[in-house]
């Protein structure tokens, strides 16, 4: 996957912003970064778009900035000169799409029908925008048309919100969702950066869906592990499920290790909706992982908390 597309996937949600005043661009970008979404699609619906992009690129370098609502070659040129990393259009215009591709820029044209999707694929694209998503059948439509297009992925935008976000992101053909609910025009105009940060963090928490899955307890050997498991069973009536390296009790709420493992006292497993995005999220915040433990299903943090190793698990 292209590096920019990989980053879009890891971020998961791309706020779509329309700015009438370029002076608000940097504080808005900083609020999004603080909330956990270092990305933005700045739409060319307003005269301030180009200047807003320039300011964000210069002053908030951690932001992945794209241009949206690009309808002309002239807009594409201005967006590229301003420093964007990707361009999005609301519909599929073959001429503009080819122009942007020939410039060497990542292009995600808007599509709504299989015919438009096939035309985009014929140009070598494997990721397109799906717009307006909800009005065109939502994730149900994408699942219906996904079968023939095994290599195609989508970025739905239009009608995506906090309530239906996971309906989209739980479908593995969706690279990310575009949305405006955390960057509404009235919030930007009133400069309510704290509220935008809160809504952004809320969206990230919904996407990642962290929850405690189980607590692991270290023991010296299999005999000690079974002894502890039986005591849990006798005290609380918990079922016991023995595996090769551990024993689960209490509907898998407690995992008793058959030998000393990571963590002075044991480990705590935190479930997440999407492990790759969660890992990228924490790395962006400066957390480190034990790279030898990272798999498609789990990843241990480098540091312990109160004597417990902490690891993420894919739900």
Buried (B, 14 or more C-beta within 10 A) or exposed (E): EEEBBEBBBBBBBBBBBBBBEBEBBBBBBBBBBBBBBBBBBBBBBBEBBBBBBBBBBEEBEEBBBBBBBBBBEEBBBBBBEBBBBBBBBBBBBEEBBBBBBEEEBBBBBBBBEBEBBEBBBEEEBBBBBBBBBBEBBBBEBBEEBBEEBEEBBBBBBBBBEBEBBBBBBEBEBBBBBBBBBBBBEEBBEEBBBEBBBBBBBBBBEBBBBBEEBBBBBBBEEBEBBBEBBBEBBEEEEBEBBBEEEBBBBBEEEBBBBBEEBBBEBBBBBBBBBBBBBBBBBBEBEEEEBBEEBBEEEEBBBEEBEEEBBBBBBBE
